[in-house]
Amino acid sequence: MTPLHPVAGPNRELREALPAVLPALRARARRLARSAADAEDLVQDTALRALRFEARYQPGTNPRAFLQQVEERLFFSECRRRSRERRAHERAALERSLVAEPRQSEFLTPRVVAALAALPAPSRRVLLEVDVQGQSYRDAAVALGVPTGTVMSRLHRARRALARALADGERRPRAA
């Protein structure tokens, strides 16, 4: 690796130590990420982040420990981000599966009808208006005599309760 630009002052120590610590950072990143490409990305992000926040480095302390701490925090932040994305994709897929083809007869199977019947009346009515009859939020709000925001929040809770009921099979759905 080419040497970094020399810097005068207290942060010179970190910049000088970085090239020597890179092999250890790479090895640790490979163990954490379990992928060569992800490990290289992690090392590069670690170096960039360390240089961006080099003012936080305390001269005289262990630069390797500082860099490994930056690497670890970046790795776990990425893990949390990927987990949030995966959950969001799963929720979106569930939402699409509940409303993808609401007019098809196979959507209203006896199991779905039973789960719908177990919902509280306001939740059931909003689901029927929007998901089964295909009305817009505004039209459903007029039909139900409630604000559009209420339709959206009831629909969200009702879909979640219906999905839970269908996933659990026997548990009674809860919705407002």
Summary of the structure (lengths in Angstrom):
residues: 176
radius of gyration: 26.8
end to end distance: 60.5
largest distance: 75.2
contacts: 468
relative contact order: 0.08
helix: 76%
strand: 0%
